[in-house]
């Protein structure tokens, strides 16, 4: 019999696909696990128990799904907005904002989003405002105070519009140049679905208004002149010498009146050769009512009419934007293969011009003729579009730092992975997104200078893990760089991702009574870490419940010299009581009928079942009590193998008489080898301590009773309320001669 210590102190790959378990030649195999459940891979290569969650509040209508929208107003003032059942509730500092009623209720804002609309919500925040795209008329959500929000239609002005009508027989006339007007079409043109859309009406004949000339004479009040495409009228004549009325300098202003000079005329801006209208009501196919934005040209007003009109690009007829993103002091909106950017520094203006700050309107066409369907937009130094069939870079000119303009915009196809509908997550150097089949996760590294996207598949070594079909991503930057994934089956999965250190560590986080339906991340109330918020569907007391829960911070002891379990939060949907010592803990209605794990004053208490009154009774009084659903953490290593006398040990009979456990701030759990009897991980010396339970930071040998098998797998299970960080699980293996 030969013995050997087989070192296992690197877990940075996390759980591996079963197809790779036999690939001992792979470096990732050496750092991988057969199972990693409710432990998170750390960037240092160890494993730490997944924190539990705190119960925040139920959804308004727990029979309907909800949507979480993070809103970071400032570094230390963050909100999580919960949309459900036609209202928005506001969460802040881990709780819910209440109204001023007596008794108080959760503050609510009525919103137009039905349950079926919630997966389509996309948003971009700027200051106190959130712009929302949802495949219908865009909305603007405005914060005035914690309990004072408004939502209204996005007030886009002057477009965007479709190309100009070229059929001279199809004309439109307006009943007036300003205010509320009736539009009349020469033939059937309007639909009820045009209500809410913005159209552009141009002058019917540019020859109707003469061009401005310097020092023109004579001029009279009301005379019209054109300069730079804009039309001006003489509002007043201030001089006595009418021979110099026009003045030497042309009018260029875009609103109000400007004096041409002492003794010259006053020019009134009228319009820019066109005007915009917003349709407010449908009368019939040839008549609608509309509100004029600014002023219409005179020869558009009845009895005149113009064929030079532009239908709205956004409407229930043409469709509405599905994506929105803030980029370089402008808003980018997209729908299918269409791309619009607002005027720079004006998030509502879509007027096209020759100026560098002009709005942009364009389409993306693939090289092979297939339809381009934009699924997401990211601003990562460069503008990147993810489509159903591939990824595109949007930039201006040949210089990577040249501003994007209408004249220099370039759409560059780069990679061909393709995306499913979702919101990708910006990470260090690029973005993580869900592939179009939803069972793969990709990392796109952006290079602004070389116009290149370097693509890699994060699921390459864990393709089995997204078997539930990925639906939602959330990136928790601090402290471990974790991308959280929710699947259609409600599973919660994590991948610790640090590309600069080649860390891609997968783990699963099963919950026997919980399905994650949505999630998002904001900074914690003290801005010390990134806080994951989730909507979790549970079955409680025979009823379907939907709760908002927040993940607790990863555990750090209050005293590193003498660490104990005080402050640990290793339960799900938990609540914490702190006050005078008590034996009856109430207020647990959200866990009625459930067996709960309990921590009292930093020590594990025997489990209890919550009564119909939402209470538990403790064995003894305690002043600090944490109650919630238990979490079962499990780690199972791949079979430990080595080479002896030049021959590999795969298939050789083996057993382990001990395992070297390397642990940081941990307690509780059991350890087994080759599915042998689990060995409790008691404190060294088996002395029952007083007060909060002390934690181990130690490297010690744990005796195991191991069956003889062809494999050597170590399993650690921890379902206690104690934290745990595992740095190494190294078995002392006996290789047994097979005597047949």
URSUL-V702101 format. One record per residue. N is the residue number from 1. RES is the residue in one small letter. SS is DSSP state (H for helix, E for strand, C for the rest). OMEGA is omega in whole degrees, 0 to 359 (NA if undefined). D_FIRST is the distance of its C-alpha to the first C-alpha in Angstrom with 1 decimal. Layout:
# URSUL-V702101
N,RES,SS,OMEGA,D_FIRST / N,RES,SS,OMEGA,D_FIRST
This chain:
# URSUL-V702101
1,x,C,179,0.0 / 2,x,E,178,3.8 / 3,x,E,179,6.7 / 4,x,E,171,10.2 / 5,x,E,182,13.7 / 6,x,E,186,15.5 / 7,x,C,174,19.2 / 8,x,C,183,21.7 / 9,x,C,179,25.0 / 10,x,C,183,27.4 / 11,x,C,190,29.0 / 12,x,C,178,32.3 / 13,x,C,182,32.1 / 14,x,E,182,32.0 / 15,x,E,181,31.5 / 16,x,C,174,31.0 / 17,x,C,178,32.4 / 18,x,H,180,30.0 / 19,x,H,182,30.9 / 20,x,H,185,29.0 / 21,x,C,181,25.8 / 22,x,C,185,24.1 / 23,x,C,180,25.8 / 24,x,C,179,23.1 / 25,x,C,181,25.5 / 26,x,C,177,28.0 / 27,x,H,180,28.3 / 28,x,H,177,29.6 / 29,x,H,180,26.4 / 30,x,H,181,24.6 / 31,x,C,185,27.4 / 32,x,E,182,27.8 / 33,x,E,174,27.0 / 34,x,E,178,26.9 / 35,x,E,175,29.4 / 36,x,E,186,31.7 / 37,x,E,179,34.3 / 38,x,C,164,36.8 / 39,x,E,179,35.2 / 40,x,E,175,36.9 / 41,x,E,177,35.3 / 42,x,C,180,36.7 / 43,x,C,178,37.9 / 44,x,C,178,35.6 / 45,x,C,177,32.6 / 46,x,C,180,31.8 / 47,x,E,178,32.7 / 48,x,E,182,35.4 / 49,x,E,177,36.7 / 50,x,C,178,39.7 / 51,x,C,174,42.8 / 52,x,C,181,44.8 / 53,x,E,176,48.4 / 54,x,E,175,51.7 / 55,x,E,180,54.3 / 56,x,E,183,57.5 / 57,x,E,172,59.9 / 58,x,E,169,60.3 / 59,x,C,180,61.9 / 60,x,C,176,65.6 / 61,x,C,187,65.1 / 62,x,C,175,61.6 / 63,x,C,180,62.3 / 64,x,C,175,62.5 / 65,x,C,180,60.0 / 66,x,C,178,60.6 / 67,x,E,178,60.3 / 68,x,E,178,59.3 / 69,x,E,179,61.1 / 70,x,E,179,60.3 / 71,x,E,181,63.3 / 72,x,E,180,62.9 / 73,x,E,178,66.3 / 74,x,E,183,65.2 / 75,x,C,185,62.2 / 76,x,C,178,62.5 / 77,x,E,186,64.4 / 78,x,E,181,62.4 / 79,x,E,166,62.9 / 80,x,E,182,61.0 / 81,x,E,182,63.5 / 82,x,E,179,62.8 / 83,x,E,183,64.8 / 84,x,E,173,65.1 / 85,x,C,175,67.8 / 86,x,C,177,70.5 / 87,x,E,171,70.1 / 88,x,E,172,68.2 / 89,x,E,187,66.8 / 90,x,E,178,66.0 / 91,x,E,184,63.0 / 92,x,E,179,62.7 / 93,x,C,176,60.7 / 94,x,C,180,58.3 / 95,x,E,182,61.2 / 96,x,E,179,64.1 / 97,x,C,182,67.6 / 98,x,E,179,70.3 / 99,x,C,183,74.0 / 100,x,C,181,76.9 / 101,x,C,177,77.8 / 102,x,C,1,78.1 / 103,x,C,183,75.6 / 104,x,C,176,73.5 / 105,x,C,176,71.7 / 106,x,E,176,69.3 / 107,x,C,181,71.3 / 108,x,E,173,71.7 / 109,x,E,177,73.1 / 110,x,E,180,74.2 / 111,x,C,185,72.6 / 112,x,C,188,73.3 / 113,x,C,173,69.7 / 114,x,C,182,68.8 / 115,x,H,181,65.3 / 116,x,H,180,65.1 / 117,x,H,190,66.1 / 118,x,H,178,63.4 / 119,x,H,182,60.7 / 120,x,H,183,63.3 / 121,x,C,171,64.1 / 122,x,E,189,63.6 / 123,x,E,175,65.0 / 124,x,E,183,65.9 / 125,x,E,176,66.9 / 126,x,E,182,69.5 / 127,x,C,181,70.7 / 128,x,C,191,71.9 / 129,x,E,172,71.8 / 130,x,E,176,69.3 / 131,x,E,187,70.3 / 132,x,E,170,68.9 / 133,x,E,182,68.6 / 134,x,C,180,68.0 / 135,x,C,172,69.6 / 136,x,C,183,72.8 / 137,x,C,183,75.4 / 138,x,C,181,73.5 / 139,x,E,175,73.7 / 140,x,E,178,73.9 / 141,x,E,185,72.4 / 142,x,E,176,73.9 / 143,x,E,173,72.9 / 144,x,E,175,75.8 / 145,x,E,181,74.0 / 146,x,C,183,70.9 / 147,x,C,180,73.0 / 148,x,E,181,75.4 / 149,x,E,175,74.3 / 150,x,E,173,76.3 / 151,x,E,182,75.4 / 152,x,E,178,77.9 / 153,x,E,173,78.2 / 154,x,C,186,77.2 / 155,x,C,179,80.5 / 156,x,C,181,80.1 / 157,x,E,172,83.4 / 158,x,C,174,84.8 / 159,x,C,2,82.3 / 160,x,C,183,80.0 / 161,x,E,176,82.1 / 162,x,C,175,81.9 / 163,x,C,184,83.9 / 164,x,C,171,87.7 / 165,x,C,180,89.5 / 166,x,C,179,91.5 / 167,x,C,185,93.6 / 168,x,C,180,97.0 / 169,x,C,181,98.2 / 170,x,C,184,95.6 / 171,x,C,175,96.9 / 172,x,E,173,96.4 / 173,x,E,179,99.0 / 174,x,E,181,98.8 / 175,x,C,178,101.4 / 176,x,C,183,101.3 / 177,x,C,182,99.7 / 178,x,C,174,98.1 / 179,x,C,178,96.9 / 180,x,E,187,96.2 / 181,x,E,170,97.4 / 182,x,E,176,97.5 / 183,x,E,180,96.1 / 184,x,E,178,97.8 / 185,x,E,181,96.4 / 186,x,C,178,98.6 / 187,x,C,183,96.4 / 188,x,C,184,93.5 / 189,x,C,188,90.8 / 190,x,C,175,89.5 / 191,x,C,177,87.0 / 192,x,H,181,86.2 / 193,x,H,176,82.7 / 194,x,H,181,84.3 / 195,x,C,182,85.0 / 196,x,C,183,83.2 / 197,x,C,184,83.1 / 198,x,E,181,84.7 / 199,x,E,177,87.0 / 200,x,E,178,88.9 / 201,x,E,181,92.6 / 202,x,E,175,94.1 / 203,x,C,180,97.8 / 204,x,C,184,99.4 / 205,x,C,182,101.4 / 206,x,H,182,100.6 / 207,x,H,182,104.2 / 208,x,H,182,105.6 / 209,x,C,180,104.8 / 210,x,C,177,106.2 / 211,x,E,178,104.1 / 212,x,C,175,104.7 / 213,x,C,180,107.0 / 214,x,C,177,107.6 / 215,x,C,179,111.0 / 216,x,C,178,111.9 / 217,x,C,345,115.3 / 218,x,C,176,116.5 / 219,x,C,178,113.9 / 220,x,C,178,114.4 / 221,x,C,181,112.4 / 222,x,C,177,110.1 / 223,x,C,180,109.8 / 224,x,E,175,106.3 / 225,x,E,181,104.7 / 226,x,E,174,101.2 / 227,x,E,180,99.1 / 228,x,C,180,95.5 / 229,x,C,181,95.2 / 230,x,E,181,96.3 / 231,x,E,182,99.6 / 232,x,E,175,101.9 / 233,x,E,176,105.2 / 234,x,E,181,108.0 / 235,x,E,181,108.0 / 236,x,E,174,110.8 / 237,x,E,188,113.1 / 238,x,C,185,113.5 / 239,x,C,176,115.8 / 240,x,C,179,119.5 / 241,x,C,185,119.2 / 242,x,H,179,118.0 / 243,x,H,180,117.9 / 244,x,H,190,114.5 / 245,x,C,188,112.9 / 246,x,C,183,109.5 / 247,x,C,184,108.6 / 248,x,C,186,106.9 / 249,x,C,183,103.3 / 250,x,C,174,101.7 / 251,x,C,179,100.1 / 252,x,C,185,96.3 / 253,x,C,184,95.3 / 254,x,C,173,93.5 / 255,x,C,174,95.0 / 256,x,C,184,98.2 / 257,x,E,177,101.3 / 258,x,E,177,101.7 / 259,x,E,182,105.0 / 260,x,C,180,105.5 / 261,x,C,182,107.5 / 262,x,C,180,110.6 / 263,x,C,181,113.4 / 264,x,C,185,111.1 / 265,x,E,171,109.7 / 266,x,E,182,106.9 / 267,x,E,176,104.2 / 268,x,E,176,102.4 / 269,x,E,180,99.0 / 270,x,E,181,99.2 / 271,x,E,182,96.2 / 272,x,C,183,94.1 / 273,x,C,180,95.6 / 274,x,E,176,93.6 / 275,x,E,181,92.4 / 276,x,E,177,89.7 / 277,x,E,174,90.0 / 278,x,E,182,87.6 / 279,x,E,184,88.4 / 280,x,E,181,88.8 / 281,x,E,178,90.1 / 282,x,E,177,90.5 / 283,x,E,174,94.0 / 284,x,E,187,93.9 / 285,x,C,179,92.8 / 286,x,C,181,95.4 / 287,x,E,171,95.6 / 288,x,E,170,93.2 / 289,x,E,184,93.8 / 290,x,E,174,92.1 / 291,x,E,180,92.1 / 292,x,E,175,93.0 / 293,x,E,185,90.7 / 294,x,C,182,93.1 / 295,x,C,178,96.1 / 296,x,C,173,96.8 / 297,x,C,184,99.0 / 298,x,H,184,102.6 / 299,x,H,169,102.7 / 300,x,H,185,99.8 / 301,x,E,180,102.0 / 302,x,C,14,104.2 / 303,x,C,178,106.4 / 304,x,C,178,104.2 / 305,x,C,181,100.8 / 306,x,E,171,98.0 / 307,x,C,183,95.8 / 308,x,C,179,93.6 / 309,x,E,183,91.2 / 310,x,E,177,87.4 / 311,x,C,178,85.4 / 312,x,E,175,82.7 / 313,x,C,180,79.2 / 314,x,C,175,77.8 / 315,x,E,174,79.1 / 316,x,C,176,78.2 / 317,x,C,184,79.6 / 318,x,C,185,77.6 / 319,x,E,181,74.6 / 320,x,C,180,73.4 / 321,x,C,178,70.7 / 322,x,C,181,67.1 / 323,x,E,174,65.6 / 324,x,E,180,66.8 / 325,x,E,175,65.6 / 326,x,E,182,67.2 / 327,x,E,174,67.3 / 328,x,C,177,69.4 / 329,x,C,176,72.0 / 330,x,E,178,72.5 / 331,x,E,175,71.2 / 332,x,E,177,69.5 / 333,x,E,178,69.9 / 334,x,E,174,68.6 / 335,x,E,184,69.0 / 336,x,C,181,67.4 / 337,x,C,184,68.2 / 338,x,E,187,70.9 / 339,x,E,176,70.7 / 340,x,E,171,73.1 / 341,x,E,179,73.2 / 342,x,C,175,75.8 / 343,x,C,180,78.1 / 344,x,C,181,76.4 / 345,x,C,175,77.1 / 346,x,C,187,78.6 / 347,x,C,183,76.0 / 348,x,C,189,78.7 / 349,x,E,181,80.7 / 350,x,C,181,80.0 / 351,x,C,179,83.1 / 352,x,C,180,82.7 / 353,x,C,178,84.5 / 354,x,C,182,84.5 / 355,x,C,181,83.3 / 356,x,C,180,79.8 / 357,x,C,181,79.1 / 358,x,C,169,80.1 / 359,x,C,181,78.1 / 360,x,E,173,76.1 / 361,x,E,182,76.0 / 362,x,E,175,74.2 / 363,x,E,176,72.0 / 364,x,C,179,68.7 / 365,x,C,180,68.7 / 366,x,C,181,65.6 / 367,x,C,181,65.7 / 368,x,C,176,65.0 / 369,x,C,179,67.5 / 370,x,C,182,65.1 / 371,x,C,175,66.1 / 372,x,C,182,64.6 / 373,x,C,185,63.8 / 374,x,E,180,62.9 / 375,x,E,179,60.3 / 376,x,E,178,60.0 / 377,x,E,177,61.5 / 378,x,E,173,59.9 / 379,x,E,184,61.6 / 380,x,C,187,59.0 / 381,x,C,168,61.2 / 382,x,C,179,61.9 / 383,x,E,184,62.9 / 384,x,E,178,60.3 / 385,x,E,172,60.8 / 386,x,E,181,58.2 / 387,x,E,179,59.5 / 388,x,C,186,58.3 / 389,x,C,181,57.7 / 390,x,C,185,56.9 / 391,x,E,184,57.4 / 392,x,E,171,60.6 / 393,x,E,177,61.7 / 394,x,E,182,65.3 / 395,x,E,181,66.9 / 396,x,E,175,70.3 / 397,x,C,182,71.4 / 398,x,C,178,69.3 / 399,x,C,183,68.7 / 400,x,C,182,65.6 / 401,x,C,179,67.5 / 402,x,C,180,70.8 / 403,x,C,178,71.9 / 404,x,C,179,71.8 / 405,x,C,178,75.4 / 406,x,C,184,77.1 / 407,x,C,187,78.0 / 408,x,C,185,74.6 / 409,x,E,178,72.1 / 410,x,E,176,69.3 / 411,x,E,189,66.8 / 412,x,E,175,63.9 / 413,x,E,185,61.3 / 414,x,E,182,57.8 / 415,x,E,191,54.8 / 416,x,C,180,54.5 / 417,x,C,181,51.9 / 418,x,C,186,54.4 / 419,x,E,167,54.4 / 420,x,C,176,54.8 / 421,x,C,178,57.4 / 422,x,C,176,56.0 / 423,x,C,180,56.3 / 424,x,C,183,53.9 / 425,x,E,174,52.6 / 426,x,E,177,53.4 / 427,x,E,181,50.3 / 428,x,C,174,49.9 / 429,x,C,182,51.4 / 430,x,E,183,52.1 / 431,x,E,173,51.7 / 432,x,E,181,49.2 / 433,x,E,181,50.6 / 434,x,E,178,49.8 / 435,x,E,187,50.1 / 436,x,C,178,52.6 / 437,x,C,178,50.2 / 438,x,C,178,49.0 / 439,x,C,178,45.3 / 440,x,C,178,44.9 / 441,x,E,184,45.4 / 442,x,E,172,46.7 / 443,x,E,177,47.3 / 444,x,E,177,50.6 / 445,x,E,186,50.9 / 446,x,E,175,54.6 / 447,x,E,185,56.1 / 448,x,C,186,59.7 / 449,x,C,186,60.6 / 450,x,C,183,59.1 / 451,x,C,188,60.1 / 452,x,E,171,56.5 / 453,x,E,178,54.1 / 454,x,E,189,50.4 / 455,x,E,173,48.6 / 456,x,E,180,45.0 / 457,x,E,182,43.3 / 458,x,C,181,41.4 / 459,x,C,184,40.0 / 460,x,C,182,38.5 / 461,x,C,179,34.9 / 462,x,C,186,35.8 / 463,x,C,179,38.4 / 464,x,C,195,37.5 / 465,x,C,178,38.3 / 466,x,C,183,42.1 / 467,x,C,178,42.2 / 468,x,C,180,44.8 / 469,x,C,184,47.2 / 470,x,E,181,47.9 / 471,x,E,187,51.3 / 472,x,E,176,51.6 / 473,x,E,172,50.2 / 474,x,E,184,50.5 / 475,x,E,178,49.3 / 476,x,E,187,48.3 / 477,x,C,183,48.5 / 478,x,C,7,47.7 / 479,x,C,191,45.3 / 480,x,C,179,42.5 / 481,x,C,185,44.4 / 482,x,E,169,43.6 / 483,x,E,178,45.3 / 484,x,E,181,45.6 / 485,x,E,171,46.1 / 486,x,E,182,47.7 / 487,x,E,179,47.5 / 488,x,C,179,50.0 / 489,x,C,179,47.7 / 490,x,C,179,48.0 / 491,x,C,174,44.4 / 492,x,E,184,43.9 / 493,x,E,177,41.6 / 494,x,E,168,41.1 / 495,x,E,175,40.2 / 496,x,E,191,39.9 / 497,x,E,175,41.6 / 498,x,E,187,42.1 / 499,x,H,182,42.9 / 500,x,H,177,43.3 / 501,x,H,179,39.7 / 502,x,C,177,38.3 / 503,x,E,173,37.3 / 504,x,E,188,37.5 / 505,x,E,185,35.6 / 506,x,E,175,36.2 / 507,x,E,175,36.0 / 508,x,E,185,37.6 / 509,x,C,184,39.5 / 510,x,C,178,40.0 / 511,x,C,184,42.7 / 512,x,C,180,43.0 / 513,x,C,180,46.7 / 514,x,C,175,47.8 / 515,x,E,181,48.7 / 516,x,E,182,49.6 / 517,x,E,177,52.9 / 518,x,E,179,53.9 / 519,x,E,178,53.0 / 520,x,E,184,54.3 / 521,x,E,167,53.7 / 522,x,E,175,56.2 / 523,x,E,177,56.0 / 524,x,C,184,55.5 / 525,x,C,179,58.6 / 526,x,C,178,57.8 / 527,x,C,183,56.7 / 528,x,C,179,53.4 / 529,x,C,177,51.1 / 530,x,E,186,51.4 / 531,x,E,179,51.8 / 532,x,E,175,50.8 / 533,x,E,182,53.3 / 534,x,E,164,52.6 / 535,x,E,185,54.5 / 536,x,E,175,52.2 / 537,x,E,180,53.2 / 538,x,E,173,52.1 / 539,x,E,185,52.9 / 540,x,E,177,54.3 / 541,x,C,178,56.0 / 542,x,C,183,56.3 / 543,x,E,173,58.0 / 544,x,E,178,57.1 / 545,x,E,175,57.2 / 546,x,E,185,57.0 / 547,x,E,165,56.3 / 548,x,E,182,56.3 / 549,x,E,177,53.3 / 550,x,E,177,52.2 / 551,x,E,179,48.6 / 552,x,C,177,48.1 / 553,x,C,174,47.2 / 554,x,C,190,43.6 / 555,x,C,169,42.8 / 556,x,C,182,43.5 / 557,x,C,178,43.8 / 558,x,C,180,47.2 / 559,x,C,183,45.8 / 560,x,C,181,42.9 / 561,x,C,177,42.6 / 562,x,C,186,42.3 / 563,x,C,172,41.4 / 564,x,E,189,41.9 / 565,x,C,180,42.3 / 566,x,C,178,46.1 / 567,x,C,178,47.5 / 568,x,C,180,44.4 / 569,x,C,183,45.4 / 570,x,C,173,42.6 / 571,x,E,179,44.8 / 572,x,E,181,46.7 / 573,x,E,188,50.5 / 574,x,E,171,50.6 / 575,x,E,183,53.5 / 576,x,E,174,53.6 / 577,x,E,173,56.1 / 578,x,E,182,57.1 / 579,x,E,179,59.9 / 580,x,E,180,60.8 / 581,x,E,184,58.1 / 582,x,E,175,58.3 / 583,x,E,177,56.6 / 584,x,E,179,58.0 / 585,x,E,183,57.1 / 586,x,C,179,59.3 / 587,x,C,182,60.0 / 588,x,C,183,56.9 / 589,x,H,182,58.9 / 590,x,H,179,56.8 / 591,x,H,181,53.8 / 592,x,C,176,55.7 / 593,x,C,182,53.5 / 594,x,C,171,50.2 / 595,x,E,186,47.4 / 596,x,E,172,47.1 / 597,x,E,188,44.7 / 598,x,E,169,46.4 / 599,x,E,180,46.1 / 600,x,E,179,48.5 / 601,x,C,176,49.2 / 602,x,C,180,45.8 / 603,x,E,179,43.8 / 604,x,E,176,42.5 / 605,x,E,176,44.8 / 606,x,E,183,44.0 / 607,x,E,179,45.0 / 608,x,E,174,48.5 / 609,x,E,183,50.5 / 610,x,C,183,53.6 / 611,x,C,177,56.7 / 612,x,C,178,59.6 / 613,x,C,180,61.4 / 614,x,C,183,58.7 / 615,x,C,167,57.5 / 616,x,E,176,54.6 / 617,x,E,181,54.8 / 618,x,E,176,52.4 / 619,x,E,183,51.2 / 620,x,E,182,52.8 / 621,x,E,178,55.1 / 622,x,E,182,53.8 / 623,x,E,178,55.6 / 624,x,E,188,53.1 / 625,x,E,176,51.7 / 626,x,E,183,49.8 / 627,x,E,177,49.7 / 628,x,E,180,48.4 / 629,x,E,183,46.1 / 630,x,E,178,42.4 / 631,x,C,179,40.0 / 632,x,C,177,36.5 / 633,x,E,181,34.2 / 634,x,E,174,30.9 / 635,x,E,175,28.3 / 636,x,E,182,25.4 / 637,x,E,167,23.2 / 638,x,C,181,22.2 / 639,x,C,180,18.7 / 640,x,C,182,16.7 / 641,x,C,178,15.3 / 642,x,C,177,14.6 / 643,x,E,179,14.3 / 644,x,E,180,11.5 / 645,x,C,176,12.9 / 646,x,C,181,16.0 / 647,x,E,177,14.7 / 648,x,E,184,15.0 / 649,x,C,178,12.5 / 650,x,C,181,15.4 / 651,x,C,178,14.9 / 652,x,C,177,11.1 / 653,x,E,184,10.1 / 654,x,E,176,9.5 / 655,x,E,178,10.8 / 656,x,E,177,12.3 / 657,x,E,177,13.0 / 658,x,E,177,15.8 / 659,x,E,176,18.0 / 660,x,E,180,20.2 / 661,x,E,176,23.7 / 662,x,E,193,26.4 / 663,x,E,178,29.7 / 664,x,E,177,33.4 / 665,x,E,184,36.2 / 666,x,E,175,34.2 / 667,x,C,174,34.1 / 668,x,C,178,33.2 / 669,x,C,178,30.9 / 670,x,E,180,27.5 / 671,x,E,177,24.0 / 672,x,E,178,21.5 / 673,x,E,178,18.2 / 674,x,C,178,18.0 / 675,x,C,174,21.3 / 676,x,C,181,20.2 / 677,x,C,181,22.9 / 678,x,C,179,24.6 / 679,x,E,178,24.4 / 680,x,E,180,27.8 / 681,x,C,180,28.2 / 682,x,C,174,30.4 / 683,x,C,179,31.8 / 684,x,C,181,30.1 / 685,x,C,177,31.5 / 686,x,C,180,32.6 / 687,x,C,180,36.2 / 688,x,C,183,38.8 / 689,x,C,175,40.9 / 690,x,C,178,44.6 / 691,x,C,180,46.4 / 692,x,C,186,44.8 / 693,x,C,179,41.1 / 694,x,E,181,39.3 / 695,x,C,181,36.9 / 696,x,E,161,33.7 / 697,x,E,195,33.1 / 698,x,E,168,29.8 / 699,x,E,184,26.2 / 700,x,E,181,24.1 / 701,x,E,179,20.8 / 702,x,E,180,21.1 / 703,x,E,180,18.8 / 704,x,C,175,17.9 / 705,x,C,192,17.2 / 706,x,C,171,15.3 / 707,x,C,176,15.2 / 708,x,C,182,12.4 / 709,x,E,175,14.3 / 710,x,C,182,14.5 / 711,x,C,175,15.8 / 712,x,C,182,15.4 / 713,x,C,180,18.9 / 714,x,E,179,20.4 / 715,x,E,175,23.8 / 716,x,E,180,26.4 / 717,x,E,178,29.7 / 718,x,E,178,32.7 / 719,x,C,180,36.0 / 720,x,C,176,37.6 / 721,x,C,184,40.6 / 722,x,C,175,38.7 / 723,x,C,182,38.1 / 724,x,C,173,34.7 / 725,x,E,184,33.5 / 726,x,E,180,29.8 / 727,x,E,180,28.8 / 728,x,E,174,25.0 / 729,x,E,189,22.2 / 730,x,E,182,18.9 / 731,x,E,168,15.7 / 732,x,E,194,12.8 / 733,x,E,170,10.1 / 734,x,E,177,6.6 / 735,x,E,191,5.7 / 736,x,E,178,5.1 / 737,x,C,180,6.1 / 738,x,C,183,9.8 / 739,x,C,176,11.5 / 740,x,C,NA,14.8
